[in-house]
Amino acid sequence: MNSRLPPDALVREIEYHDRLYSGFAQSHFAKPAVRALRKHLASRILRLASAGRNSRVLSLGCGIGDTELIIARHVSEIIGLDLSPAAIRQARQDAEQARITNITFIQGTLESAQFEPGSFHLIIAIFFLHHLSEEDLPALAYQIRTLLRPGGTFYSLDPSRYRLSGAIGSLLIPKLMARYQSPNERPLAPSKTAAVFAHAGLETRFAYYDFISTPLAGLFPGWSTGYHAARLLDEPLIRVPVLRRVASNFEIIAHRVLS
């Protein structure tokens, strides 16, 4: 979440996420389709970043840490950072129950955490950037470049401003859509977002992640078979130029080049 929002907006964001992570998220994220989505995402991140046993990872806006707990089993260390007290409490509890000891969850911001420059091989931000204001995104991009080691990777996943699923959902199921949206979030333009990270000095590209699989997991979280079928269908769909422009979510993959 964005720590530089006006105070009243920041309070609304924290209140929203504390409600989300005080019951609904725990039950929703534990369902088969959502777990399959998170497993696919974790595997994809590790592959794209060439992360492994020696990698130190930072996750921005980690929530209850469900993706981070999967990644932790494949890296040296991972730190999750989030403003929500409820999210951090749940993440710590889940890590303890899973007996995963190479993961740390911190309530706070990059400013309060005060990490050393060049501290991380990989920084991830899953459904995080769209909570930032347009003015704050460039500053974050520079912070990320500073925190990455030479050769390190930044990965993000966010909803596209042009997503067809969002337009359909707002028309057909507006109340359910609102449940997944915080007061200040905004869908992002893929190319414009990638340009922010390129301007910060990172070698950057964006790619479309999915068309229907993630929305389907949100609507039918218990239907893992449906998610896997949708994921298979997504692969060819996001390769069709006309269709991928209205894809649901997009990735930023940015590297700090070796100096």
C-alpha positions in Angstrom: 0.0 0.0 0.0 1.0 3.6 -0.6 2.4 5.3 2.5 2.3 8.7 0.7 -1.4 8.9 0.2 -3.3 11.8 2.0 -3.8 10.7 5.6 -7.6 10.1 5.2 -7.0 8.0 2.1 -4.2 6.0 3.8 -6.5 5.3 6.7 -9.2 4.0 4.3 -6.6 1.8 2.6 -5.4 0.3 5.9 -9.0 -0.2 7.1 -9.9 -1.9 3.9 -7.0 -4.3 3.9 -7.4 -5.1 7.6 -11.0 -6.1 6.9 -9.9 -8.1 3.9 -7.3 -10.0 5.9 -9.5 -10.6 9.0 -11.4 -13.6 7.8 -12.3 -13.4 4.1 -8.8 -13.6 2.7 -7.7 -16.5 4.8 -10.7 -18.7 3.7 -10.6 -17.4 0.1 -6.9 -17.8 -0.5 -7.0 -21.3 1.0 -9.3 -22.6 -1.7 -8.0 -24.9 -4.4 -8.2 -22.6 -7.5 -6.6 -19.7 -5.7 -3.8 -22.0 -4.3 -3.3 -23.3 -7.9 -3.0 -19.7 -9.1 -0.5 -18.8 -6.4 1.6 -21.9 -7.2 1.7 -21.1 -10.9 2.6 -17.5 -10.1 5.4 -18.5 -7.7 6.9 -20.9 -10.2 6.7 -18.3 -13.0 8.5 -15.7 -10.9 11.3 -18.1 -9.9 11.8 -19.1 -13.5 11.7 -15.6 -15.0 14.1 -14.2 -12.3 16.4 -17.3 -12.4 16.0 -17.3 -8.6 17.4 -20.1 -6.6 18.9 -21.3 -3.3 21.2 -18.3 -3.0 18.6 -15.7 -3.8 17.5 -13.0 -1.3 13.9 -11.8 -2.1 11.8 -8.8 -1.0 8.0 -8.8 -1.5 6.2 -5.5 -1.5 2.6 -5.5 -0.3 2.9 -9.2 0.7 -0.6 -9.4 2.3 -0.9 -12.7 4.2 2.2 -14.1 2.4 0.6 -17.0 0.6 2.7 -16.6 -2.5 5.8 -15.8 -0.4 5.5 -19.0 1.6 5.7 -21.0 -1.6 8.7 -19.0 -2.9 10.5 -19.4 0.5 11.0 -23.1 -0.1 13.2 -22.3 -3.1 15.3 -19.3 -2.0 17.8 -18.4 0.7 15.7 -15.7 2.4 12.5 -13.8 1.7 11.2 -10.6 3.4 7.5 -9.6 3.1 6.5 -6.0 3.7 3.0 -4.7 4.2 1.2 -1.9 6.0 -1.7 -4.0 7.2 -1.3 -5.2 10.8 -3.9 -8.0 10.2 -2.1 -9.2 7.2 1.3 -9.4 8.9 -0.1 -11.2 11.9 -1.7 -13.8 9.7 1.5 -14.2 7.6 3.6 -14.7 10.7 1.2 -17.2 12.0 1.1 -19.2 8.8 4.9 -19.2 8.5 5.2 -20.5 12.0 2.6 -23.3 11.4 4.3 -24.3 8.2 7.7 -24.2 10.1 9.3 -22.0 7.4 12.1 -20.2 9.1 13.8 -18.3 6.2 10.9 -15.8 5.9 10.4 -12.6 7.7 7.2 -10.4 7.7 7.5 -6.7 8.5 4.7 -4.2 9.0 5.8 -0.9 7.5 7.1 0.8 4.3 10.4 0.8 2.4 11.2 4.0 4.2 10.7 2.6 7.7 12.4 -0.7 6.8 15.6 1.0 5.7 17.1 -1.8 3.7 20.7 -1.4 2.5 21.3 -0.6 -1.2 21.9 -3.7 -3.3 20.3 -6.0 -0.7 18.1 -8.2 -3.0 18.5 -10.5 -6.0 14.7 -10.4 -6.6 12.0 -7.9 -5.6 8.3 -8.8 -6.3 5.1 -6.8 -6.1 2.0 -8.9 -6.6 -1.1 -6.7 -7.2 0.6 -3.9 -5.5 1.6 -1.2 -8.0 -2.0 -0.3 -8.8 -2.5 0.9 -5.2 0.1 3.6 -5.7 -0.6 7.1 -7.0 0.7 8.1 -10.4 3.0 10.5 -8.7 4.5 7.9 -6.4 5.2 5.1 -8.9 8.4 6.8 -10.3 9.9 7.2 -6.8 9.3 3.5 -6.1 10.9 2.5 -9.4 14.1 4.3 -8.3 14.0 2.7 -4.9 13.7 -0.7 -6.5 16.7 0.0 -8.7 18.7 1.0 -5.7 17.7 -2.1 -3.6 18.4 -4.6 -6.4 21.9 -6.1 -6.8 23.5 -5.7 -10.2 21.9 -8.5 -12.3 18.8 -8.5 -10.0 15.2 -8.7 -11.1 12.0 -6.9 -10.3 8.7 -8.6 -11.1 5.2 -7.2 -10.7 1.7 -8.3 -11.6 -1.2 -5.9 -11.8 -4.6 -5.4 -13.5 -4.6 -3.8 -16.9 -6.6 -0.6 -17.5 -7.9 -2.2 -20.7 -9.0 -5.5 -19.3 -12.2 -6.9 -20.8 -12.9 -9.0 -17.7 -13.0 -5.8 -15.6 -15.5 -4.1 -17.8 -17.8 -7.2 -17.9 -17.5 -7.8 -14.2 -18.4 -4.2 -13.4 -21.6 -4.6 -15.5 -22.7 -8.0 -14.3 -21.3 -8.4 -10.8 -20.5 -4.9 -9.5 -20.8 -5.8 -5.8 -18.4 -8.7 -6.1 -16.0 -6.6 -8.0 -16.1 -3.9 -5.3 -15.2 -6.5 -2.7 -11.9 -7.1 -4.4 -11.1 -3.4 -4.9 -9.7 -1.0 -2.3 -10.8 2.7 -2.2 -7.8 4.1 -4.0 -6.6 1.5 -6.4 -6.5 2.1 -10.1 -5.8 -0.3 -13.1 -2.6 0.5 -15.0 -1.7 0.9 -18.6 1.0 -1.8 -19.3 3.3 0.2 -21.6 3.1 3.4 -19.5 3.9 1.4 -16.4 6.9 -0.3 -18.0 8.2 3.0 -19.2 8.4 4.2 -15.6 10.8 1.4 -14.7 12.8 1.9 -17.8 13.2 5.6 -17.0 14.5 4.6 -13.6 17.4 2.8 -15.3 16.1 -0.8 -15.4 16.0 -3.0 -18.5 12.3 -3.4 -18.7 9.6 -5.3 -20.6 6.0 -6.1 -20.0 4.0 -9.1 -20.9 0.3 -10.1 -20.6 -0.2 -12.7 -17.9 -3.8 -14.0 -18.4 -7.2 -13.5 -19.9 -9.6 -15.6 -17.9 -7.8 -17.8 -15.4 -7.2 -15.3 -12.6 -10.8 -13.8 -12.8 -12.2 -17.4 -12.8 -10.2 -18.2 -9.7 -11.7 -15.2 -8.0 -15.2 -16.1 -9.0 -15.0 -19.8 -8.4 -12.2 -20.3 -5.9 -13.1 -23.9 -5.2 -12.9 -25.0 -8.8 -9.3 -25.9 -9.4 -10.1 -27.9 -12.6 -11.7 -24.9 -14.1 -8.7 -22.8 -13.2 -6.2 -25.2 -14.8 -8.3 -25.4 -18.0 -8.5 -21.6 -18.1 -4.8 -21.3 -17.7 -4.2 -23.7 -20.6 -6.6 -21.6 -22.7 -4.9 -18.3 -21.6 -1.6 -19.3 -23.1 -2.8 -19.1 -26.8 -5.2 -16.2 -26.1 -2.5 -13.8 -24.8 -0.5 -14.5 -27.9 -3.2 -13.1 -30.2 -2.4 -9.4 -30.8 -6.0 -8.2 -30.9 -7.1 -10.1 -27.8 -4.1 -9.6 -25.6 -4.7 -5.8 -25.6 -7.8 -6.5 -23.4 -6.0 -9.2 -21.2 -6.8 -9.1 -17.5 -3.4 -8.8 -15.9 0.1 -7.8 -17.0 3.6 -8.4 -15.8 6.6 -6.1 -15.5 9.9 -7.9 -15.7 12.8 -5.5 -15.1 16.5 -6.2 -14.6 19.3 -4.1 -13.1 22.0 -4.6 -15.7 25.4 -5.7 -14.6 27.7 -2.6 -14.2 
